[in-house]
């Protein structure tokens, strides 16, 4: 029997994170707003191998056999009554949705980044997202939720990104030269913004068919994220997770159409090109000198498919892997022509 759970990653107020993205400059100059599933798996597997190498290798085998999958970690907000509202990535198919209402600018739909679980399950058409009787928004229209899930000031933000110039440590305390100036680099970080109405954190979904002992080992590896953090720049205070809670989880409907909530690397024999998706390049971290980890192309979260893909794990360097195992969610396609 498949066990489905939701894990809440709780943070400090105004917590700072860096989730490097591939860019022309470096992975420091760009950050995603949330940790993708490969980043999560990287943290979990790091902890697993520290705990017990033999069990970690068994876990890897079970991952490859399809017995466990996780989503990327998306945003949730929580009010003073501990009521939580979770958000999911907007399915990419909505970017090409044909709007019949001339009063709605199509750019507003493209601007949306996240929709709440309630909006996801309702199958509301994008026109309804901007109907103030049915839906509300946060982050200046980038997050959409059902009015029955809550009501907030649309100007309240969940996160922000900042770009900060950095000086290499080797130059600190020395007289700056022209060469040093050229060595200054820029780092992008994401901050979770606190306010008086709600706190903000990340959550991810996990489904598994593991035996009890291996699941407990996996859970212990997840809990160790509170010790080691997640993402980059942890030595300078980024990536801190203070508490991890988990609970049972279920979707409110079934569907024969699916959307991936993880980064996905299709297996060689899997048919995916008839779906709707965007791609993302991952990997490529510098190892020193001219050496880098291999780049790998993934299908980004929010793709829509009429078949359930498995995905795979690939090697990107010596003892380095990139996890592209799929986590698929049912997609309500009642207002979409596939």
MARVEXNU-765651 format. One record per residue: x, y, z of N, C-alpha, C, O, CB in turn. Coordinates in steps of 0.02 Angstrom, whole numbers, plus 50000, padded with zeros to 5 digits. Last residue first. Glycine has a CB too. Layout:
XYZXYZXYZXYZXYZ
...
***
This chain:
496605094848806497265091948796497355089548724497885086948707497385086148844
495805108448860495785103748803496495101248790496925104948766495485107248738
495215111249023495785111348978495665106248922495455100648934496445109749016
494365110049129494315116149088494885116849038495015122349014494295122249134
494695097749186494005098849163493925105049121493465105449080493535099249223
495855092049236495875094849169495185096749142495095097149081496205090049122
496745090949373496045091849355496005095649289496115101749287495655095649411
497955078849399497825085549372497105085949349496875081749310498315087249314
498835070349528498255070649483498125077849462498185082449503497625067649516
500635070749522500005072349557499435072149507499545073649448500045079249592
502155061849531501595064349492500985065349536500845061449582501425059449435
503805062649541503235062849587502655065949548502665071849534503395066849655
505125053249465504525057449460504085057049523504005051649553504115055449400
506865055449483506285051149495505655055449498505655060749530506375047049560
508135060349461507585062849419506975058449424506605057649375507805063449347
509555064549544508935060749551508385064049510508195069749523508725060049626
511185062549500510635067349496509995063249495509895058949452510695072049432
512675058349592512095056649551511605062449551511605066749596511755050249578
514365054449613513865059849613513285057849567513405055749510514175066549590
515475046549601515075045849662514575051649669514395053549725515525045549724
516015057049478516235051649522515855051849588515905056649626516995052049534
514525062349390515215062949411515395057249457514975053049472515345069649445
513235059849368513485066049340514215067249358514485072549344513065072049363
512105046649336512755048649363512985055049329512945055649268513285042949354
510345047149369510915047049323511545049149359511515053049407510785051549262
508795039249393509375042249426509965041649378510085036349349509535038749495
507195042849314507775038849329508295042949368508235048949375508085036049265
505415040749273506025044449283506605039849302506525033749306505935049749336
504055036849252504435034549311505035038949325505165040749383504655027249302
502495044349207503185042749193503555040949258503375043349312503535048549158
500915041449159501305042149220502015039749208502135033749198500975038249278
500125051149032500395044849055500865046249114501165051649119500775041048998
499785063648998499235058849000499475051849018499085047049018498865058748934
500455077949083500535071949042499925067449050499585067449102501185068049063
501235093249111500595089749110500645083949060500835084949002500005094549091
502415100849225502235097849161501575094049167501375092049221502795093149137
502785105449350502195108449318502045105949249501605108649216502285115749316
504585106149349503945104949383503385108449345503475113649314503975107349457
505475101849196505335106049254504675104149286504255100849255505315113449233
506475088649149505825091749138505655095449203505675092649257505275086449119
508255091549128507675088749163507035091949137507055097249106507735089949240
509885087949075509255091449060508675087749093508605081649087509135091848983
511455090649154510905086049137510275090049124510145094949159510795080849194
513225091549154512575094749149512055089549130512205084649096512575100649098
514415084349267514055084349204513415088449210513095088749262513895077249181
515505094749364515025089349359514665089849292514625095349263514525089349418
517115100049302516425101349323516035094849324516215089949290516075106549276
518765106649296518305100949304517625103149330517565107549373518605095849352
519745115849291519265115849235518745110349242518335109449197519635115149169
519865119049462520185119349397519675119849342519215123949346520625113149386
518435111849538519125114249544519475113849478519405108949441519505110149597
517175108649509517525104149554518235106549569518585103449608517535097149526
515645117249484516365117149476516675112649530516475112749588516655124249481
514135109549427514515112849481515265111949470515495106549450514305109949549
513295103549334513805108149310514205111649364514575116249349513495113149268
511515102849369512195100349373512695105749353512535111649355512285094249330
510215106249245510465105549314511175102849311511415100749259510005100849355
509045114849148509715111949151509955111949223509915116949258510205115749106
507375111249107507835114749150508495111149150508515105049152507545115349222
505905113349004506505109749025506945114349068506885120449065506895107348963
504125111449017504715115549006505325111549030505255107049071504665122449043
502695103548938503215104148988503725109448968503765111548910503555097349000
501505092048896501615099348898502115100648954501985098949012500935103348910
501775077148795501535080848852501665088348844501905090548793501855078348916
502395070248697501705072348683501395075948742500805077648740501275066248664
503605066348748503595072248705502895074448685502805079948659503995070948643
503715054848821503505060848857503395066848811503125071948833504015062448909
503945038248844503675043048795503405049048833502935048548872503105039748751
505415029648894504785032948913504585038248861505005042148838504855036248982
506635023648879506075020748843505405024048857504885021648836506025013448858
507515030748962507645030548890507045028148850506945030248793508235026048875
506595040649082506985034749063507025034348987506605037248952506675028249092
506685058349110506335052449084506825046749070507395047849048505965054249019
506875066449251507325064249197507005057949168507065052549198508065062949223
506085079749330505995073049301506515071949245506575076049199505285072149273
505735087649482506125087649421506145080449395506215075749434506845090449432
504015085749535504735085049546505085086449480504765086449427504925077949573
502725085349502502905090049555503635089449575503855092149626502455089049616
501905083349349502485081549390502645087249439502685093049421503095080049345
500215078949331500715084349329501285082449374501185080349431500395091149349
499065069149231499525070149287499975076149276500085078349219499945063949297
497495061349206497985066249182498405068149243498155068749298497635072649150
496535054149262496975050449217497455055149181497775053249132496555046449166
496235056549438496245058849369496675054249327497115050849353496505066149365
495365059749593495775055449549495735058149478495265061649461495545048049552
495465070649738495145068149677495635063449641496225063349656494915073949630
496175076049842495455075849848495095073249787494485073449784495205082649862
497605067049904497295071449855496545070649858496295065249875497565069949784
498315066750069497945063650014497685069049967497575074749987497365059450040
499395062850205499195067250150498795063350099498905057450088499815070450116
500005063750374499725060050318499455065050267499295070750283499155055150342
501465073450415500775071450427500545067350366500865067450314500305077550439
502895080250500502575076850444501885074350465501745073150524503005071050419
504075093550527503475089850548503205085950488503285088150431502935094550577
505585099850578505245096250523504675092250552504765087950596505755091550485
506435115050615505985109650636505675106350575505515109750526505445112250685
507355123650557507335122950631506925117050655507055114350708507055129250661
508535124950434507865122350448507845120850523508265117150548507705115850405
509545136250346509375133250410508645131150414508195135050399509535138150466
510125142250233509865135450228509655132250293509595126150296510365131350198
511565151950287510985150650245510745143450253511115139250278511155152050170
512735153750360512095154550394511485153350352510925153750377512055161250421
513895150850297513785157850313513085159150340512855164850342513905162150251
513805137650269514325139650316514265146950337514535149050388515015138450287
512855137050169512655135350237513165137550289512995138950346512525127850242
512865139550031513085144850077512895143450150512775148150188512795151550056
511435129949968512125132549970512235137850023511765140150055512305135349904
510345117050036510545122149988511255124449999511645121150034510075128049993
510035114750210509905112950141510095118750096510035124550114509155111150131
510585107550370510305112650326510205110050255510275104150241510745118650325
511035098950468511505100750415511235106150367511625109050329511675094650375
509995097550562510695098050583511145101050530511565105250545510965091150602
508835096450490508865101650541509575102550568509735107850595508385099950599
509085085350415509135091750381509145097450432509435102750418508545092750331
508765074350490509445077050498509555083450459510065086850468509945071850476
507525070550443507545074550504508235077650515508295082950546507365070250564
507915062350335507565068750323507625073250384507765079150377506825067550306
508445051650403508875055450357508575062150341508925067150334508995051450293
507305046950467507865049450507508345053650465508605058750488508245043550539
506585042850355506325048250396506875051250440506905057350448505745045850440
507395032150313507285037950269507055043950310507305049450301506765036250214
507215023750424507885026150406507845032350362508215037150372508285020550371
505865021350413506115024750473506815027450461506985032850486506105020050534
505855014250291505525020750296505775024650357505895030750352504765019950299
506545002850331506865007350283506535014150283506865019250275506855004350213
505604997250421506294998850443506625003850396506955008550419506714992550447
504454995150343504444999850400505145001950421505265007750437504084996650458
504744995550165504614991950227504724996850286505045002050278505064985650235
503945007350054504525004350086504315000150145503765001050173505025009750107
503225014849965502995008049978503575004050008503684998349991502725004649913
502795032249970503255026649973502885020049985502335019850012503785027850027
502895049649941502495043449938502975037549934503475037849899502005043649876
502925065950000503285059649995502785054049989502295053750027503755058550056
503085083449972502665077449976503095071249965503565071349926502095077749923
503675097450068503705092950011503275086850025503105085350082504435090849996
503745115050106503495108250120503635103950058503715106550003502725108350136
504385129650189504355125050132504035118450154504055116550213505065123950103
503565144250259504055138850258504005134950194503625136850149503975134250318
503025158450352503135155150287503655149750295504135150550332503345160250234
501665164850452502365163050442502415158950378501915156350353502645159050504
500475178550446500675171550438501435170850436501795175650421500365168550374
500285191550498499715187350482499905179950478499545175650503499405189550416
501405199250512500985198250572500425193250560500115190850608500695204850595
502745191050422502285196550434501845194850494501925189450523501835197950370
504315186750340503825186150395503335192050394503495197450369504185185850462
504865179250193504685185650225504165184650279503625181950266504425190650172
506305170950153505595169950170505385175650215505675176750268505475162950204
507415175050023507225176150093506475174750101506075176950061507395183450116
508715169449921507995170049930507855170550005508145166850045507615164049898
510115176949836509815173149891509065174249892508815179249868510135175049959
511465177749726510745178749735510495174149790510655168249792510365177249669
513015185949722512635180149744511895181949753511735186949784512925177349810
514385190549623513725192149648513345185749665513355180849628513335196349596
516135194749651515595190949620514925192649654514915195949706515735183349625
517685201949611517065202449650516515198649613516435199249552516865209949662
518715202049524518555195649555517945195949600517705190749623519145193349595
518945214749486518645210449436518445203749465518045200149435519135209449377
519575218949601518915221749585518555217349533517955216249537518975228949558
520795212349590520325210449642519625212849626519145209149637520555213349709
521365219449486521205212449475520715209949527520265206049512521845208149478
521565231649548521095231349493520885224049479520315222749461521385234549430
521625228249727521925229749662521385229549609520825227449622522495224849646
521535232649897521185230349837521535232649774521735238449768520465232949837
522545226250023522395232149982522105229749915522395225449882523025236449970
521725214450130522275216650087522065222750047521465224150039522485210950039
520585211250196521135213650237521735215850196522215218750223521345208450284
520135199350077519945203150135520545205050177520975200850190519445199150178
520505191149976520645198149967520485202350029520665208250032520275200749909
520095178550006520815179549999520995186849993521575188750003521065175749938
518705178650001519035179150066519775180750060520065184050103518955172750104
517955188849874518295182649894518695183649957519005188849967518755180249837
516495197949908517215198449897517545191949917517415189549973517515204449938
514905200549828515335196949875516065197949857516235198649798515155189449877
513345209049814514045208249792514465205049847514385206649906514355215049773
511775201249805512255204549849512955203549821513155197949806512205201649922
510095201449769510755200349740511255204549779511185210549785510765202149664
508645193449832509115198949836509775196849805509995191149812509225201349909
506915189649827507605188049807508025194349811507795199849796507625185049735
505635184649942505955189649900506655187049882506945182949917505995196549936
504015177749984504745177549979504985183549939504595186949906504975170949947
502735182150009502955175850039503715175350038504015172850085502635169850003
501915197750043502375193550005502565187350045502555187350107503005197449985
500415206850025500845202950069501275198250026501035195149979500435198850121
499515212149938500195214949936500675211349983501275212549982500175222249954
498285206749963498645204349904499365206949900499765204149863498275206349842
497875201550122498055207350082498485205050024498995201650034498435212650126
496805186950122497395190650141497475196850098497185197350044498015186250136
495865173650176495825180150142496375184550168496425185850228495125183550153
495525156150145495775161750184495685168150145495455168150087496505160850202
494885146650074495495144550109495785150150153496235148950193496025142350058
493875152750008493685148450064494285145750103494205143050157493265142550038
494555158749904494325162949959494115158750020494185160950077493735167349936
495985149949848495265150449852495075154849911495405154649963494945143549859
497445158549777497115153849824496365154849822496125160049799497395154849896
498975161749695498245161849692497965156649740498215151049744497995160549620
500365172049678500095166249713499335166949716499075172149737500395165749786
500585183649607500975177749588500735171349622500875165849598501705178949605
499965195449647499655191549594500025185249574499815181849528499575195749535
500805200549750500615204549692500395200249633500595201449576501195208949671
500815190549849501435191949811501265195649746501535194049693501825185449797
499185183249827499725185649868500315187249822500315185449763499925180449923
497385183349801498075182649779498555185449831498375189449874498185186249712
495825174049790496235179649811496955178449789497105173149761496205180649888
494255169249715494965168449730495285174849755495025180349744495335166049668
492875172349706493095165449711493815164749736493965160049773493035162149644
492685185749697492195181949736492425174749748492185171449794491515182049702
493625190449611493725191849682493215188349726493315187949787493695199249694
494325181949486493655183649510493705184349586493805179449621493125178149490
495485176749443495465184049452494765186549468494625192549464495725187449389
495255163549426495785165449473495755172849490495975175049544496475163749443
494355162249325494085162349393494615164349444494445166549499493805155549411
495175161349213494745167249221494505167949293494455173449319494145166849173
495745148549228496135154449247495725160849252495895165349290496685155449198
494505137449299494845140349242495225146549264495045149649314494335142049186
494715125549430494465132049407494845134449347495455133649344494505137149464
495015113549488495015113849416494725120349389494525120649331494615108149388
495145110649623494495113049598494445112849522493905112149495494365120149622
496455107449649495965101949649495295104149619494925100049592495855099449719
497075120249638497305114449599496755109149593496615106749538497935111349631
496425127549737496345129449667496535123649622496195122349572496775135749651
496895120249849496185120849835496045122749763495595119949732495875125949881
498265122049844498005115249834497255115449818497005111449779498135110949898
498575137349750498465133449812498215126449795497985125149740497975137049858
499865140549632499145140349649499065135849710499435131049719498715137749588
501185151149575500945145749618500185146349626499905151749628501295146049687
501415161149480501915156049492501635149949527501815144249512502485158849532
500735171849359500595167449416501145162049420501305158849370499895164149409
501035177749239501375180349298501275175749359501695175649404501115187349314
500185171949150500895170049146501275172349207501785169349226501205173049083
499035178749188499065171549198499795169249197500005165149238498655167749144
499325191649149499205190349220499245182949235499475180949289498515193149240
499375191249012500015191749048499925190349122500395188149156500325198749039
498065191948969498395185348971499065185449009499285180349035498525182848900
496975201949060497595202149021497925195249025498065192849081498075207749047
495265202049052495835199049086496435198849039496405196048984495665191849109
494245206748975494455211049029495075208349066495375211849107493885211949078
493835197148886494285202348861494555206948916495035210648905493935206448808
493755180348916493565186648947494055192148926494635191948946493545186049025
494365169348864493785172048828493565178748855493225182548821493215167148832
496025164348840495545167848883494975170748842495085174048791495895173448923
496815149648819496485154948780495935158048823495445154748840496195152248713
498375145248889497645145048896497335150948858497565156648865497435145148970
499705143948899499435144548831498665144248831498355143048779499715138948786
499925142549032500255148148998499995149148928500065154548900501005147148997
499355130749074498965136849082499285142849047498935147849035498865138349156
500335121149062499825121449009499395127749014499105129948964499375115249013
501095121049176501335125049120500805125749065500835130449026501955121849091
500315123149333500445118849275500585123049213500235127849199499845114149263
501125131749462500605132249411500765127649353501315128049325500535139649386
501595122149603501795125949543501235125949492500915120849479502425122849512
500625125149754500925120649705501105124649642500815129849629500435114949687
500475128449930500465130649860500855125749816501335122649838500765137749854
499455127150077500015124950035499915127149963499345127649938500085117350038
499155133350232498925133950163499515132350118500025135850121498625141150148
498695128650398499195129150344498845129450276498335126350265499675123250347
498455134250560498125132250498498595133650440498855139150433497435135950489
498895138750683499235132850653498865130150592498965124350574499305127450705
498395150750716498005144950738498285138450711497955133250715497285145750717
499185159950652499295159050724498905153250753499055150950808499115165450761
499525151650493499295157150535499395155450609499655150150626498555158650520
500695148150368500365145650428500165151450472500575155750488500825140750467
501065143050201500995148350251500585145550309500165141150299500675154850221
502265134950097501655134850135501655140850182502185143450201501575128250175
503035131449938502885135949994502245133950031501765131550002502825143049969
503915116049901503565122149883503385126049946503565124050002502945120649841
505125105449852504855108549912504575115449895504935120049876505405109249968
504705092049738505105097749758504785100849819504215099049837505185102949699
504205075849803504115081749762504675086649776505075085649822503425084949774
504865059049800504705065349835504595070849783504845070549727505265067349885
504625041449812504705047549772504535053549815504115053149859504255047349708
504885023949809504865030149847504985036049801505405035649755505385030049905
504915013249723504565012349786504545018649829504215018649882504875006849824
505605012349602504965015949604504585015349669503995016849671504535013549550
506865007549593506325002749578505635005949583505135002649569506364996849626
507625018149636507655016349565507105011549545506885011349487508335013349548
507325017549773507155023449734507125021749660506645023549625507655029149746
507915005449804507195005949808506935012149772506395012149743506965006149882
509265008949788508975003649747508215004049747507895003149695509194996749772
509385018649889509495020449819509185015249772508875017049722510245021149804
509195010450002508715015749987508775017849914508275018849880508825021850033
510355002749994509704999449986509165004649968508745003449925509504995650050
511265012850022511295009649957510645005849943510415005649886511895004949953
510895015650154510835020950104510845017950034510475020149990511405026150111
511245003950220510535005650214510425011050160509925010950125510245008050281
512655005350207512304999550180511565001050170511284999550117512384993450226
512945017350275513075016750203512695010950172512435011650116513815015850191
512145026950384512265019850372512335018650297511845018850261511685015450402
512345041150403512045036850454512235029450445512455026250492511285037450452
512905046150288513245047450352512985042650405513375040350448513135054750374
511965042450196512615039150192513035040550255513465036550273512995041550130
510915051050236510835043750238511515040150238511615035450276510415041350179
511395063850209511275061850279511235054250286511475051350334510625065050305
511445062950069512045064750108511975062350180512425059350208512175072350106
510105060650044510585055250032511245056650067511575052050091510695054349957
509555073250079509325067150112509845061550104509995058050153508645064850085
510205082149991510265083050063510095076550100510435074650147509825088750088
509795076849867510505077549883510625078149957511075074949985510785083549847
508415078049875508715071349876509455071649892509715067349927508605067849808
508365092149867508115088549925508425081649931508665079649984507345087949923
508885094049739509225097049796509005093549861509425092149904509065104549800
507925087449663508605084849663509025087749720509465084349746508945086349596
506775095349687506805088549714507505085749714507685081949759506335083949676
507265112249728507005107149684507115100249715507485099549762507335107649614
506855124349846507295118749830506955113549785506435110849802507545115349894
506395140549777506275134749821506745129149801507005129049746505525132349816
506795149849688506435152249747506325146649798506195148049856505755155149727
508495148049631507775146749625507445149049690507785150049740507635139149612
509745159949591509445155249639508715154149622508365158649600509515157849711
511315165149526510605164049516510345158949567510705154249583510455161549444
512625165949556512315172049531511575171249519511225176149504512655174149467
513095153549591512975158349645512575164349621512225167549660513635160649674
513375146349480512765144449516512615149149573512065149049601512825137349542
513905159049362514025153549409513375151849442512875155349434514565155549462
513605164349224514145166449269514345160749316514895158049311513935172549310
512545158549159513155159849120513745161449166514315160149148513045165549071
511845145849269511835152349235512495153249198512955149149205511705158149285
510865134749359511375135349307511295142049272510755143849250511305129549255
510575139449530510325137649464510905138349414511365142249425509715142049443
510605135849704510945137849642510625135149579510425129349576511645135649644
509825142049824509725135949785509975137349715509605139649671508965133849785
509995148549979510275149049912510215142249878510515137349900511025151449914
509065157750102509245151650068509585153250001509485158549972508625147150056
508605164250261508955165250197509155158550169509385154050205509585169850207
507155169250354507675164350338507955165550268507595167450222507395157150344
506265177150427506695180250376507275175650356507825178050344506965186950401
506295166250565505995172150535506505175350487507085176250504505765177250589
506795149350525506825155350565506465161050528506355160650468507565157250579
505635136350472506245140350469506225145950520505715147250552506335143150399
505105119650434504995126050467505665129750476506185126650485504655125050536
504455109750319505115112050339505045119150369504925123950332505615112050279
503345096650325503405103850331504095105550357504305103250410502855106650378
502835083750221503365085950267503415093550266503505096550213504045082650249
501565072250199501785079050186502265081050242502135080050301501185084050182
501345055950124501465060350181501665067250156501905068150100502005057550227
500635040450085500765047250063500815051850124500395051750169500215049750015
500985023950048500895028750103501085035650077501635036550051501335026750165
500265011049957500655017249953500475021850011499895023450022500515020849885
500424994050000500005000050000500445006350000500925006750038499525000050061
***
